[in-house]
Amino acid sequence: MNAVTGIRSAAATPAASLPALRVVPGSAAPAPHPATPPPPLHVVDEARDICAISRSTVQAAIEVLAGTRPAQQLSRRLDPRCLAALQHRAALTRRVASGSSPTAGRPHRNPSVRSVRACRVSDHVYEASAVVVEESRVRAVALRLERGTAAWRVTVLEIG
């Protein structure tokens, strides 16, 4: 008895003859279109980057106010005036948090950035707004970002 697999049996039998291909005049492939460059996506990508930068900066700033992050971690992202103002506000928040109220010790609980919107003002300036949700309240944050020599920097930070 001779065991033949399906592969051997297919190779052993001659293939059915296929009809010959013929070329029909006038049905050649269409002429290629001239290469058109894709539409520029630079502005869209830049706006997406600005939203991501704004989201992370706002989250970090709220954590600084909560006392769970040192303000110096934002020194590369914020200009010196904004950083000093954030440090001052965080110190005031800590001073209030040391009061006698039962909720005074935890003014910023579980903050998360709900949404961010960015608007292009000029080639080197964007303004963004964010909504931050905490345990007991919702707050708005406004930022102004300017392109520096190496990266985007926040020049105005207003936390409501």
N, C-alpha and C positions, 0 to 999 in steps of 0.2 A: 504494500500500500504506500502510495506516495502522497505525503502531506504537502500541499501547496498553499502558501499564504495568499492573501488577496493581492499583495503587491506583485508577487511572482506570477500569479495568474493573469494580472492585467498586462504585465510585460510580455508574457508568453503569447498572448493573443494579439493579433494585429489590430491596430486602431481602425475604427471605421473611417473611411476617407471623408475628409471635410471638404466642403466646396471651396474652390479657389477664391481668394479675395480679388476684387477688381477695383480699380480706381475710377471714380466717376468724375468727369471734368466739371469744374466749377464748384466742387464741394470741398475744396481745400480748407484748411483751418483759417479762421478769420485773421486778418492782418493784426499784429499786435498794436495796441494803442501806445502812443508815445508816453514815456515814463512821466507821470505827473507826481510831483512830490506830495506826500501826505499833508493834511492840514496841520499847522503848527499847534502842538499841544503844550507848549512851554507854559503858557499862562495858566492853563488848567492844572498842570502838575505843580506849578508854583503855589497856586491857591490851596491845593491839597496839602502841600508841605507846610504852608503857613497855618492851616487849621491844626495839623498835627503838632507843630511847635507851640501853638497857642494852648492846645489842650493840655500838653504836658507841663507847660509853664504855669497855667492856672491851677492845675492839680497840686503842683509843688508849692505854689504860693499859699494856697489854702492850708496845706499841711504845715507850712511854716507858722501860719497864724494859730493852728491847733497845737503847736509845740512838738510835733512829731518829726519835724525835719529841720535841720539847721539852715538858716538863711544863706549861709556862704555857698551852699550847693547851687544857688541861683546866680552866683556872681558872673558866670560866663554868659548867661542869658539876659540878665537885667543890666541896664546902665547904672552907674554909681548912684544917681539920685533916686531911682526907683528902688534899688537895693536898700539904701539908707531909710527910705520911707517905709518899706516893708518891715525892716528890722525894728523901727520905732513903733509901728503899729503892733507887731508881735509882742514887744515888751509891754505895751499898754494892755494888751489882751491878757498877758500873764498876770499883770498886776490886778486886773479885774477878777481873773480866775481865782486869785487867792482870797477873795472876799468870803463872807459868811453865807451867801446864798447856796442852797443845795444844788442848784444847776450851774453855779458859777465855775466849778472846776472843769466842766466839759462844754465849752461854748461851741466847739466844732466837732461833731461826732459823725463819723463815716461820710466824709465829703466825697462826692463823685461828680465829675463833669458830665452833664446830661447832653449838651449840644454846644457846638461852636460854629460861628459864621464869620467869614472873612470878606472884606471888601478892599479892592485895590484902589488906592488913592493916587499913586503915581508909580513909576517904574521901580522906585526904591522904597516905597512906603505902603504898608497895609494897615488897616484897622480891623480889629476882630472883637467879637463879643461872645461871651460864654454864659451858660446857665449852669450853676452849681447847686446840687441838691444835697442838703445835710439832713440829719435826723429830724430836726424840728423846724427847718425853714429852707427856703429857696432864695438864692441870691444871684445877682447879675454881676458880671465882671467885664470890663472894657479894657482893651489893650491897643497900643499903637506900636507896630513893629517897623523898624527901619533897617535896611540892608547896610551892614558895616563892611569893613574890608574883608573879613573872613566869614562872617555868619550874620544871621538876622538877630537883632537885639531889640528887646522891649524897652521903649523909651517912656511910655506912659502905662501905668497899671492902676486901674481904679476898681476896687472891690467894694461892692454895695452890701 
